[in-house]
Amino acid sequence: MNELQLDAEEADILNSYEAGEWLPLPKSELARYQRYARATFRQNGKVNIQLPLKNLKALRKRALQKGIPYQTLITNILNQYLTGQLVERV
C-alpha cells in the first residue's frame, strides 16, 4: 500500500485525530460551517492574464502529470505563494 505524503501540518492533524482528540460537531454547528463553506466557494473571481506561451505549455504539461486542470494548478501555486508555503528564490 502507498504511504501518504503529509506535510507537518497534515501529520499533526492526523496524529491528533488518531489520538481521539476530535469530537463530532452538533448538527446545528455542522450546518453553520457548511453554510460558511458554501459562501466561501461562491466568492471566487475571474482573472485574465497573459503568459508567455512557453510558461503556459509548461503549466499544462505539469498539470497533466498531476492529473489536474491547469487552471487548478495555477490556483494552487498562487495559494501556496500567498500562504508562505512557496517562497521566492533570491
Buried (B, 14 or more C-beta within 10 A) or exposed (E): EEEEEEEEEEEEEEEEEEEEEEEEEEEEEEEEEEEEEEEEEEEEEEEEEEEEEEEBEEBEEEBEEEEEEBEEBBBBBEEEEEEEEEEEEE
